[in-house]
């Protein structure tokens, strides 16, 4: 019996597909990485009985990055990133050990069926999976085919079974186009970002952005927002005048007429027209025309239109809307939400999708009428050859989906029903009047057939006062004629919906990446989202775009990126060479980069006007070890210390608070120590600003605090305060937080594990002795007599945190509450008893104090 491995893009998809293909007769087990499950069943595959193993990845398996040394901002000239710096594929999420997991499941399999999402990113992940699995699969006999690709657009029984019966092959060209985009974005983005971040953060203190990033798509996106801002700023309002007339067809009613000239910008001319018309006593009907007009039903829904409506009508940001749409898709409620197509294929089962909605109380009646009277074929839209338009695939209730999920699903369903409904028809009556020599018009609309507006009431024709019945030559008394003074108004800031339209029009990003680019400019503090989801550029965003315009407008205009997107599409179609496109594009941007670096003074002039230099920012905090003057603490992102006398800047740990640490000094460089803390429930540690930026010992890296410092005798170092190996991560050491009393704790210097112990103890210190069982350092604890939890009212005890039975109930393991979103909260029971759990790492962390301190120091420095 052959073994067939099948791989989907997400664990929930794998489960749904396995359930459909096995008709529910499937056994499941957790994979070795804990994130993915494996669903096994037997069935037939290409006419032979087979054992199926259905599993998944979690998005991309690999990610592109520079090799080791080129990731250092300090050691590498950004210009080298365009060509010299070699790149490599690394695991996208090393904690998931996805490659190992795929190899374990793929070993001994005969065939592989790829169920990744059917878009370019999906094709790219196909080849990432194949690179991991093919080396361990059974070798094919002769020319036997082993790799298959399933093409599907929704998680329904029909679509999945149909995909299984018509397996194709993965598309290498589409995968290459994604590789090209990744490499271009990495090289171009990193080079510009590193240069401008280091240049401007070294000079200005109140930029309030931890990264001054550049992106080939992100920057033109910001450009659109700033362009609108500039139009608003340069707008000069003009006064104009409008002639408004009212006639009284009957005693009680009046009708407002619109002037055919619309408006005039000269007060005297307007006054002249008013005087002429005031001489007339009656308005004469010059013509009456009636026309039947049609308001077309919408085109079928694609991604960009869905994101536009979500932002404009539902108040959801594009990124949030896309996440909800993906969740609805993986749960089988809608078809694939990433599509550029607005045209249904001829064989699409429109009636089947409509029948699913026949019992929903919100639109059941409309659906039943459509099914009995026959549906209208949707309008002919654009066929991009990817997926069918976004369609509801199964019925849902508000209770099932809840909140935003239901609101998006409801819109998608209403839109779909509207596409198969009739057009809205209405009768438009236009009456033309003359008052003296001037012409006025009145328009009225009466709906004759509401069509699709029944299901999309917000598109309905507004109710208007009915026009009087009249014929040419009729005369009506004039109620009033007056002159209205008005002013032209500036455009408003761009809404997300308008920005999405501009990005699509100019070819910036894809339907999948547009939400990411908009989210990036918000996260970087380049724009803020105002009421009505309007995007208002910040000072930093405005200055950056103006700077790019000053130096090289093509960096911010959409033209060059649009041309690159076209080249990438040609790679996907097999019409352009991957290496040539990459080389040509990088060569253009490398030249632009060198010109940008040479001309940076132009942007700097704009920065000087808007932002304060480092020396004028921040407040005095700790003393510099070189000049012994106070350094200023700059709180704006990224927080750092600046010595204006030495003109040196020292970076600090982010996402926490910084304060002076008891005015204690580092024994190596005489800098005053500062204390970083993530909050009362988190962890804290002291650090020397100089050592944090310039590691004093070979085995230390930049960005290490005193809890990782290997100085053998300093009272704040790892050597003196390290207790034992972390109970969760491999390389971490649990270090006593000597500032935490009376709620004492020790925290891992690598991960976010915090161990609370000995609450209300008067004193806790790390002993030079070690535990015989686990080799962890012993701890000396001194309690106040009134609050001592020790047996026999003792106040002092020395023992091992992990092994001593006296300490057993006084230790509690938790996870630090970090401010950074990457850190999870939560807590657990005390762990780590038993041999080896608390062991101190060997070598430099020898718990015994050196007999000769000078000899030990000499060993470090030689």
Steps between C-alpha positions, in 0.01 A plus 500: 500500500636842405532776756388847391604812694267797460591850625265800550591859595337510845414235762125581486499452120674164529233383743212617278647349180579167671145481639351559152726255313472222761122558539560550872682168549834643611734459799701799621815548707719795597820554303839526671499883486171522692352754255400268215290185510518195274171351373525143367254290299500243221345543157583476132753715315516492120335161487706338777430457870707742709567614855455878528677729748349850494690772684586867460756773540431838668549739208853535357744228604807707410587869495775686317770677701862610474763265636631566853741793481286698254225525761722730706409865443834620637743279310356514147473788254134500383619539137640143519148363550412555132738242356786386724295376795406133453148397605375171638168335570441458874208340679224760527420391856782291650288413808260304277785280361287473186770349275572220750125439545443473122798266461379272782153475341634482143753223562395188313215666307457420131309808380424852618185703429537873565184670634657843552289810426465554126684830455861598433596484869341154516707382202812630672418306819447188282867504403609573859311183605650300210855611591445360850314179409632367165845393635338264758217361282526165324678531165263472201515196275613616152299799379225454759343830610512573872408871536140619456330838549135542601320812368197616699321823590284407797478241778184327381447129429448565128807721454737280705390173334522665159856620579601146607371358171683759285848527651755714318860609563644789705596808297875569525475841326245638746720381788801675344310829469441488878870422560591803286261729690636377836862560398432844350304615805766364738802653326348837404300543822786408734760719325290818505352429846835437667661809349223750576421355846863525615548841339192672645479326838861596561403867456139550621338407829125538443432301182285259709554203270731212584561436129505748212417240243493511122307249291463486119120474551466656846659834400277569192200408722609771746559728200128490408404608855752787506400613149141547625631679813696742276187574295310579820779729626541687173126539445374859488121526542315710244164670549226431243133582466202280410155616387225304671136521390187350656168467318156422648314250279225487765420722796652277767799357310821649364759362259871593513663549157866458407667774294632375165811722529568324836718779651689820423814634668427873455269672749392778263415259217299287747314811619419589139345154439298537824364840389402365155315199640326703771323697228310185397185415698452145369711199400416350162533126426726468193512121476403181685697180428453154645765228467513147635844450653684201641732473801713194432541222753855470634772294341593181686717566808880491491751565779563868434128587492443298819778690680363833374150428630633357829686826566242749369174336616595255777778705662755214484865554411620303192732277705223414747246440221742265322561299817123458552449403134774235530337361812160480324671320210681244717170427679334439162257797507637685196715423195869597480522869601807592291388549142520769233216346297152655474360249250338164577602208275217349293496175701478671844205371702331834576164340586665255741665788691170692500302201636732496803357841596130411466438467876673810634235733646678812371477412129297177473208665316722667240688173440181294465358746245826485300503118504137475387512775236851417377828676571673757280841408365756725681652784301807418291799616703876457484641146494851504649524120471555445873194420717126558462365816669447494880177304556314370808535120494277402792233653721594663830330681786607802700534278810746270315732771370444790741614862474719598208494146355123522451510857366752407229320174417167688478647750253658224285166313491292809418748593227478151349118501503510845338720374214233246396208742556348734242624854438322784676271691258362850556324775308684832490295811431681823409305828486675801347381850606580849379487800734563799279801410282645253757443123491434282804445124531325262736560122500286230662544120515235232556604136545313263267688178593731495805696191381826447691439804729258286705793295627745798501274778629790745536517510117129582462379813321431766767135593551427844358201729495284411202510758222176672400324388184564772238544559129706733284376858523353469853565793731576476875515788750850567637528453876846656544828562321815555702875510468696248713863574584718190535867403509694225325625246755825303503500124442498287816782266606504169312282225640639146503247415228630782276861397568422138404348629173813706424732206579302270272489761221879555511593134550651543849494164682267209435153423633676303777768758589298827484371461862856431621641819344221716646550337841877564479470876448268515805734288716806707405325816621499651148120543500227492763148363443251779571118479527333360189816290448680793339880487485673814623880510448716579804783751496751218443300355207468843335870588537611161364284525188601863437864390543461220245339745255793738552767234444341247260127516435496147354562358848151616602309512169307184410650474150817301570333248734216455253757411231666250738161336574447455124841330472414270792173406327698416185719263709179334629379455139837358393566796268794655687822363644511498882875581526490777239204677663668477841836626374351785294271626781773481767741688272248786461436524875872472584569810286204677662634404846847647435341822371270506806797463739692779321195731510374422855579859608192609301271289719695598810416870441129410518557288814678789677191718466261238647702311762728580794867393512593231754677749729179700543280199573438288807569548873820439704515147645839334554865604482731426207808298594724706271423862593299435824229742384133404495371321189148573379235228486296528177164327548371537142539180299760356492586592861872573547756695704695789347809674635509844340853569628654187341237498218437128558167318489433173684205279403292341780257205526156598362140447619564566867591771749852625574612659828825565682632199696604626848775717340718188484777490240635233266845380625628483142418845356362715786163558329204525738275195476132529401216259579269372226160364605201360310267574792418366847389159363785479253874477532768764557878513484776763530726584207802714425423728198855462368526119540149460351626661177867389513523146648807483728561124472529271200212275603259795527291650221368851448176557692584300815428636849676424830294178527702362207835662582779253570712728722630266773476736800248777427211475749237546223641244254373159396797342678386638836120491466445197270313220682442221248401394153158620376223244539355573153758626248830333412754781539346721767616541859270596788650814657401650836331841462663674796266802469179298528470471881281449697324319208818318403540336162756357262457534124647323199748719313388357162124426511207647695493245785474659846521303825345672805633386835551587868240778519557740793856371556726764652803399292571251217849442365674244278742279690841392360404139586315269256236229531637144507202368301453752217806726521290818528628775731362489851300798626530661846164633620448723804139557621361740759398307811134615478454385140723194477338202320794277598435204733569548871483882473848504349593821318793379289546212261745408226397252232430419133199668341431183296577217743464622860168375652491804735479731195249282313185706572676836476580487125257577215579500126333760274545664162594868500227741395686671219388816327612367165222315310735212416512391867210290626362521851394202709628312797579150605575291803846477643721283282856391490563272793733211459847434369634728231210749497677770692852434382714805440661501155861393529817699435461870566220448750706301747306565820810489722653845545851519349774492764700769324274768353783667306592167339140447397478850348827448318362177350205699359698780344793300358 
